[in-house]
Amino acid sequence: MVFFGNGVLSMLCTQFSLSLTCLDHAKCGGTKGDYGYVSSVLASFFPLAVALPPFPIDREGVRRRGEAQPRSEMGGAAAGTKWIHHIKRLSATKVSAEVVEMGQSRVIDASLTLIRERAKLKAELLRALGGVKASASLLGVPLGHNSSFLQGPAFAPPRIREAIWCGSTNSSTEEGKELNDPRVLTDVGDVPIQEIRDCGVEDGRLMHVISESVKTVIEEEPLRPLVLGGDHSISYPVVRAVSEKLGGPVDILHLDAHPDIYDCFEGNTYSHASSFARIMEGGYARRLLQVGLRSITKEGRDQGKRFGVEQYEMRTFSKDREKLENLKLGEGVKGVYISVDVDCLDPAFAPGVSHIEPGGLSFRDVLNILQNLQGDVVGADVVEFNPQRDTVDGMTAMVAAKLVRELTAKISK
């Protein structure tokens, strides 16, 4: 086995960076900063000297609208691992499974270490300040490849952060909590999803990485995870982590136009349309309340009955409103988890989503449900914002940021 010389390694890393730059100029929704450390991650991955053509990078997260998406039974990870398979096919490489496994493990360990150390630092600060029982901690999970249509949600976390701190508004929540106060809100960064997938990690293992990332946040009291998606497939590993770390099931309030409870959508068990089936199968939730539904199939209703889900459809919202605006959850379990798919809102309020479904909730409807909810909120996510479909002025980004603000107010104490 021959090791890279500095010149070859530099050429490969430069080549990879240039590929990303080209994607940026193609207006795919990302920025150069989003993947700024990819080269350093790759440099530690493959110590193999091999004459490679330009990397055949097919970054699923930047596929144009309406283009076909390859599916796989491993969770739709096919395109993200093409260059690994290409390397394996080259007769000169003789890449063993052990080498690949070791390289993947190093990248995963490095990713978890960064999140762990950031969480530890933030938590130490809060404990030193004192008087904090719970602080919302942002964790980005920029994953979009499990979407059944468009994959722009992979680019949402930085856009939401930008909107949170936009100068057009202030840093106060509606009840008066200040996001500038670290006792209210902290940020531990992003799980480097694409960088991990570029190393050939399949979805089952990737979901484990997401779960472990969430657990590292929960371990550092008083931090509680407020996750920025990403498509809705991320809710499964996040809820799993919350439930396992707290030692029991939670009650879930799920706001969405869709129930996302298909058994296995389009052959993908990790599809964003199947996340709540995985959650219920795992026993991670005692009660699951789904609010805002208006695109639900027979399978969605059958699955709801199978798992005992409380499904509230928009066609009966006027009748259900009073109940939904006075919910009391979490008693007898480990707390309440809230999952907000931005498409729960009517597209008049949030056009920047992949699946536009008219007839949804108003923004004030959503805030009334969240603000009046009684229960100990132990975690939350905001998912399915698609920056590639947003208005020029970033209207939906501001909506997603407002949801994050008010969830922060609900979590922190």
C-alpha positions as CSV (number, residue, x, y, z in Angstrom):
1,M,0.0,0.0,0.0
2,V,1.4,3.4,-1.0
3,F,0.6,6.6,0.8
4,F,-0.3,9.9,-0.7
5,G,2.5,12.3,-1.3
6,N,1.7,15.9,-0.2
7,G,1.3,17.0,-3.8
8,V,-1.2,14.3,-4.8
9,L,-3.2,14.8,-1.6
10,S,-3.3,18.5,-2.1
11,M,-4.4,18.0,-5.7
12,L,-7.3,15.7,-4.7
13,C,-8.5,18.0,-1.9
14,T,-8.2,21.0,-4.2
15,Q,-10.1,19.1,-6.8
16,F,-12.9,18.3,-4.3
17,S,-13.1,21.9,-3.2
18,L,-13.3,23.2,-6.7
19,S,-16.2,20.8,-7.3
20,L,-18.0,22.3,-4.4
21,T,-17.3,25.8,-5.6
22,C,-18.8,25.0,-9.0
23,L,-21.9,23.8,-7.3
24,D,-22.1,27.1,-5.4
25,H,-21.9,29.1,-8.6
26,A,-24.6,26.9,-10.0
27,K,-26.9,28.4,-7.4
28,C,-27.7,25.1,-5.8
29,G,-28.5,26.7,-2.5
30,G,-25.3,26.2,-0.6
31,T,-22.4,28.5,0.2
32,K,-18.6,27.8,0.1
33,G,-18.6,28.0,3.9
34,D,-21.1,25.2,4.3
35,Y,-18.4,22.6,3.3
36,G,-15.2,24.5,4.1
37,Y,-13.6,21.7,6.1
38,V,-14.3,18.8,3.7
39,S,-10.8,18.7,2.4
40,S,-9.3,18.2,5.9
41,V,-11.8,15.4,6.6
42,L,-11.0,13.6,3.4
43,A,-7.2,14.1,4.0
44,S,-7.6,11.8,7.1
45,F,-9.7,9.3,5.3
46,F,-8.0,7.5,2.5
47,P,-4.2,7.1,2.7
48,L,-4.2,5.4,-0.7
49,A,-2.2,6.5,-3.8
50,V,-4.3,6.2,-6.8
51,A,-4.7,8.1,-10.0
52,L,-8.2,9.3,-9.9
53,P,-10.2,11.1,-12.5
54,P,-12.3,14.1,-11.2
55,F,-14.4,13.0,-8.3
56,P,-17.8,11.8,-9.6
57,I,-19.6,13.7,-7.0
58,D,-23.4,13.5,-7.3
59,R,-24.5,15.6,-4.4
60,E,-28.1,14.7,-3.9
61,G,-28.8,17.8,-1.9
62,V,-28.3,20.0,-4.9
63,R,-30.3,18.1,-7.5
64,R,-32.5,20.5,-9.5
65,R,-36.3,20.5,-8.9
66,G,-38.2,17.7,-10.5
67,E,-35.2,15.5,-11.4
68,A,-35.5,11.9,-10.7
69,Q,-33.9,10.6,-7.5
70,P,-32.2,7.3,-7.1
71,R,-33.7,5.1,-4.4
72,S,-32.1,2.4,-2.4
73,E,-33.2,0.0,0.3
74,M,-30.4,1.4,2.4
75,G,-32.2,4.7,2.8
76,G,-31.5,6.5,-0.5
77,A,-27.8,6.7,0.1
78,A,-26.7,5.5,-3.3
79,A,-25.7,8.8,-4.9
80,G,-23.8,10.1,-1.9
81,T,-21.5,7.1,-2.0
82,K,-20.8,6.9,-5.7
83,W,-17.2,8.0,-5.5
84,I,-16.5,5.3,-2.8
85,H,-17.9,2.7,-5.1
86,H,-15.8,4.1,-8.0
87,I,-12.6,3.8,-5.9
88,K,-13.5,0.2,-5.1
89,R,-13.9,-0.6,-8.8
90,L,-10.5,0.6,-9.7
91,S,-8.3,-2.5,-10.0
92,A,-5.2,-0.7,-8.8
93,T,-6.6,0.2,-5.4
94,K,-7.5,-3.1,-3.6
95,V,-9.4,-1.2,-0.9
96,S,-10.3,-3.6,1.9
97,A,-13.5,-3.3,3.9
98,E,-11.3,-2.8,7.0
99,V,-9.7,0.3,5.5
100,V,-13.0,1.8,4.6
101,E,-14.5,1.0,8.1
102,M,-11.5,2.5,9.9
103,G,-11.6,5.6,7.8
104,Q,-15.4,6.0,8.3
105,S,-15.0,5.6,12.0
106,R,-12.3,8.3,12.2
107,V,-14.5,10.8,10.4
108,I,-17.5,9.9,12.6
109,D,-15.4,10.1,15.8
110,A,-14.1,13.5,14.7
111,S,-17.6,14.8,14.0
112,L,-19.0,13.6,17.4
113,T,-16.0,15.0,19.2
114,L,-16.5,18.5,17.8
115,I,-20.2,18.5,18.9
116,R,-19.4,17.0,22.2
117,E,-16.7,19.6,23.0
118,R,-18.9,22.5,21.9
119,A,-21.8,21.2,24.1
120,K,-19.5,20.7,27.0
121,L,-18.1,24.2,26.7
122,K,-21.6,25.8,26.5
123,A,-22.9,23.7,29.4
124,E,-19.9,24.6,31.6
125,L,-20.6,28.3,31.0
126,L,-24.3,27.9,31.9
127,R,-23.5,26.0,35.1
128,A,-21.1,28.7,36.0
129,L,-23.7,31.4,35.5
130,G,-26.2,29.4,37.6
131,G,-30.0,29.6,37.8
132,V,-30.6,27.6,34.6
133,K,-32.8,24.5,34.6
134,A,-33.0,24.1,30.8
135,S,-31.5,25.9,27.9
136,A,-32.4,25.3,24.2
137,S,-29.4,24.3,22.2
138,L,-29.4,24.4,18.4
139,L,-28.1,21.4,16.6
140,G,-28.2,21.5,12.8
141,V,-28.8,18.3,10.8
142,P,-28.5,19.3,7.2
143,L,-29.9,16.1,5.7
144,G,-32.1,16.1,2.5
145,H,-31.5,12.9,0.7
146,N,-34.4,11.0,2.3
147,S,-36.9,13.4,0.8
148,S,-39.2,11.9,-1.8
149,F,-39.3,15.0,-3.9
150,L,-37.0,18.0,-3.5
151,Q,-33.8,17.9,-1.4
152,G,-33.3,21.6,-0.6
153,P,-34.0,21.1,3.2
154,A,-30.4,20.0,3.4
155,F,-29.5,23.7,3.1
156,A,-31.9,25.0,5.7
157,P,-29.9,25.1,9.0
158,P,-27.6,28.0,8.0
159,R,-30.5,29.9,6.5
160,I,-32.5,29.6,9.7
161,R,-29.6,30.7,11.8
162,E,-29.1,33.7,9.5
163,A,-32.8,34.6,9.9
164,I,-32.8,34.2,13.7
165,W,-30.1,36.9,14.0
166,C,-31.4,39.1,11.1
167,G,-31.2,42.8,11.9
168,S,-34.8,43.3,10.7
169,T,-36.1,42.0,14.0
170,N,-35.1,41.8,17.6
171,S,-33.9,38.9,19.7
172,S,-36.9,38.7,22.0
173,T,-39.5,35.9,22.1
174,E,-43.1,36.9,22.4
175,E,-43.1,36.3,26.1
176,G,-40.0,38.4,26.6
177,K,-37.1,35.9,26.7
178,E,-33.9,37.2,25.2
179,L,-32.1,34.9,22.7
180,N,-28.9,36.8,23.3
181,D,-28.9,35.3,26.8
182,P,-27.0,32.0,26.7
183,R,-29.2,30.8,29.5
184,V,-32.0,30.8,26.9
185,L,-30.3,29.7,23.7
186,T,-26.9,28.1,22.8
187,D,-25.6,26.6,19.6
188,V,-23.4,23.5,19.2
189,G,-23.2,23.5,15.4
190,D,-24.1,21.0,12.7
191,V,-23.7,17.3,12.3
192,P,-21.6,17.2,9.1
193,I,-24.0,14.9,7.2
194,Q,-22.7,15.3,3.7
195,E,-19.1,14.9,4.7
196,I,-19.9,11.7,6.5
197,R,-21.9,10.4,3.5
198,D,-19.1,11.2,1.2
199,C,-17.1,8.6,3.1
200,G,-19.6,5.9,2.1
201,V,-21.5,5.7,5.4
202,E,-24.9,4.2,4.8
203,D,-28.1,5.5,6.3
204,G,-28.5,3.0,9.2
205,R,-25.1,4.1,10.5
206,L,-25.8,7.7,9.7
207,M,-29.0,7.7,11.8
208,H,-26.9,6.3,14.6
209,V,-24.5,9.2,14.3
210,I,-27.4,11.7,14.5
211,S,-28.7,9.9,17.6
212,E,-25.3,10.0,19.2
213,S,-24.9,13.7,18.4
214,V,-28.2,14.4,20.1
215,K,-27.2,12.3,23.1
216,T,-24.0,14.3,23.5
217,V,-26.1,17.5,23.9
218,I,-28.5,15.9,26.4
219,E,-25.6,14.6,28.5
220,E,-24.5,18.2,29.2
221,E,-27.1,19.6,31.5
222,P,-28.9,22.0,31.3
223,L,-28.8,21.7,27.5
224,R,-31.8,20.4,25.6
225,P,-31.8,19.8,21.8
226,L,-33.6,22.1,19.4
227,V,-32.8,20.5,16.1
228,L,-32.7,22.3,12.7
229,G,-33.5,20.1,9.8
230,G,-33.2,18.9,7.2
231,D,-36.0,16.7,6.0
232,H,-38.3,14.9,8.4
233,S,-36.4,11.7,8.4
234,I,-34.2,13.2,11.1
235,S,-37.0,13.1,13.7
236,Y,-36.6,9.4,14.0
237,P,-33.0,9.4,15.3
238,V,-33.5,12.5,17.3
239,V,-36.6,11.2,19.2
240,R,-34.8,7.8,19.6
241,A,-31.9,9.6,21.3
242,V,-34.1,11.7,23.5
243,S,-36.1,8.6,24.6
244,E,-33.1,6.4,25.2
245,K,-31.1,9.1,27.0
246,L,-34.0,10.0,29.3
247,G,-34.9,6.4,30.0
248,G,-38.4,6.1,28.6
249,P,-41.0,7.2,26.0
250,V,-42.1,10.8,25.5
251,D,-45.3,12.4,24.3
252,I,-45.0,13.9,20.8
253,L,-46.8,16.9,19.3
254,H,-46.3,16.7,15.6
255,L,-47.5,19.6,13.4
256,D,-47.5,18.6,9.7
257,A,-49.5,18.5,6.5
258,H,-48.6,14.8,6.3
259,P,-48.6,12.0,8.9
260,D,-45.2,10.7,7.7
261,I,-46.1,7.2,9.0
262,Y,-45.8,5.1,5.8
263,D,-44.3,1.7,6.7
264,C,-41.6,2.0,4.0
265,F,-42.1,4.8,1.4
266,E,-40.8,4.0,-2.1
267,G,-38.6,1.2,-0.7
268,N,-36.9,3.5,1.8
269,T,-37.4,2.7,5.5
270,Y,-35.6,5.9,6.4
271,S,-37.8,8.1,4.2
272,H,-39.0,11.4,5.5
273,A,-42.5,9.9,4.9
274,S,-41.8,7.0,7.3
275,S,-40.1,8.6,10.3
276,F,-43.0,8.3,12.7
277,A,-43.6,4.7,11.8
278,R,-40.0,4.0,13.0
279,I,-40.6,6.1,16.1
280,M,-43.8,4.2,17.1
281,E,-42.3,0.8,16.2
282,G,-39.4,1.6,18.6
283,G,-41.7,2.4,21.5
284,Y,-40.2,5.9,21.8
285,A,-43.5,7.6,22.1
286,R,-46.5,6.9,24.4
287,R,-48.8,9.4,22.7
288,L,-48.4,10.9,19.2
289,L,-50.7,13.8,18.3
290,Q,-50.6,14.8,14.6
291,V,-52.0,18.3,13.9
292,G,-52.6,20.1,10.6
293,L,-53.0,17.0,8.4
294,R,-54.5,17.6,5.0
295,S,-52.6,15.2,2.7
296,I,-53.2,11.7,4.1
297,T,-53.8,8.5,2.3
298,K,-55.6,5.3,3.4
299,E,-52.2,3.8,4.5
300,G,-51.6,6.9,6.6
301,R,-55.0,6.5,8.4
302,D,-54.5,2.7,8.7
303,Q,-51.0,3.2,10.2
304,G,-52.4,5.8,12.5
305,K,-55.0,3.3,13.8
306,R,-52.3,0.6,14.1
307,F,-50.2,2.7,16.4
308,G,-53.0,4.5,18.2
309,V,-52.0,7.9,16.8
310,E,-54.3,10.9,17.5
311,Q,-54.7,12.4,14.1
312,Y,-56.3,15.9,13.7
313,E,-57.1,16.8,10.1
314,M,-57.6,20.4,8.9
315,R,-61.1,19.6,7.7
316,T,-62.2,19.4,11.3
317,F,-59.8,22.0,12.8
318,S,-62.5,24.5,13.6
319,K,-64.2,21.8,15.8
320,D,-60.8,20.7,17.3
321,R,-59.3,24.1,17.9
322,E,-60.3,24.6,21.5
323,K,-58.8,21.2,22.5
324,L,-55.6,21.7,20.5
325,E,-55.0,25.1,22.0
326,N,-55.3,23.7,25.5
327,L,-53.1,20.6,25.4
328,K,-51.6,19.0,28.4
329,L,-48.9,16.4,27.7
330,G,-46.0,14.6,29.2
331,E,-47.5,13.5,32.5
332,G,-46.3,10.0,33.4
333,V,-43.6,9.9,30.8
334,K,-40.2,11.6,30.3
335,G,-41.6,14.8,28.8
336,V,-42.8,16.3,25.6
337,Y,-41.1,16.4,22.2
338,I,-42.4,18.8,19.5
339,S,-41.8,18.3,15.8
340,V,-42.8,21.1,13.5
341,D,-42.8,20.5,9.7
342,V,-42.9,24.0,8.2
343,D,-45.5,22.7,5.7
344,C,-48.0,22.4,8.5
345,L,-48.6,26.1,7.7
346,D,-50.7,27.2,4.8
347,P,-48.3,28.1,1.9
348,A,-49.6,31.7,2.1
349,F,-47.5,31.9,5.3
350,A,-44.6,29.6,4.3
351,P,-44.1,29.1,0.5
352,G,-40.6,27.8,0.9
353,V,-41.3,24.1,1.4
354,S,-40.9,21.1,-0.9
355,H,-44.5,19.9,-0.6
356,I,-47.0,22.8,-1.0
357,E,-50.4,21.8,0.5
358,P,-53.0,24.6,0.5
359,G,-55.5,24.8,3.4
360,G,-53.1,24.7,6.3
361,L,-52.7,26.3,9.7
362,S,-52.1,30.0,10.1
363,F,-49.0,31.1,11.8
364,R,-51.0,32.3,14.8
365,D,-52.8,28.9,14.9
366,V,-49.4,27.2,15.4
367,L,-48.2,29.7,18.0
368,N,-51.5,29.4,20.0
369,I,-51.0,25.6,20.1
370,L,-47.3,25.8,21.1
371,Q,-47.6,28.7,23.6
372,N,-50.7,27.2,25.4
373,L,-49.2,23.7,25.6
374,Q,-48.7,22.5,29.2
375,G,-45.8,20.1,29.6
376,D,-42.1,19.8,30.1
377,V,-40.6,20.2,26.6
378,V,-37.4,18.1,26.5
379,G,-36.6,18.5,22.8
380,A,-37.9,19.8,19.5
381,D,-37.2,20.1,15.8
382,V,-38.1,22.4,12.9
383,V,-37.9,20.6,9.6
384,E,-38.7,20.7,5.8
385,F,-37.9,24.3,5.2
386,N,-36.6,24.4,1.6
387,P,-34.5,27.5,0.9
388,Q,-34.5,26.7,-2.8
389,R,-38.2,27.4,-2.9
390,D,-38.3,30.4,-0.7
391,T,-39.2,33.9,-1.8
392,V,-36.4,36.3,-2.8
393,D,-36.7,38.1,0.5
394,G,-36.4,34.9,2.6
395,M,-40.0,35.0,3.9
396,T,-40.1,31.3,4.9
397,A,-36.6,31.5,6.5
398,M,-38.0,34.2,8.8
399,V,-41.1,32.0,9.6
400,A,-38.8,29.1,10.4
401,A,-36.7,31.4,12.6
402,K,-39.8,32.6,14.4
403,L,-40.8,29.0,15.1
404,V,-37.3,28.4,16.6
405,R,-37.6,31.5,18.7
406,E,-40.9,30.4,20.2
407,L,-39.8,26.8,20.7
408,T,-36.7,28.2,22.5
409,A,-39.1,30.1,24.8
410,K,-41.0,26.9,25.5
411,I,-37.9,24.8,26.3
412,S,-35.8,27.2,28.3
413,K,-36.4,27.9,32.0
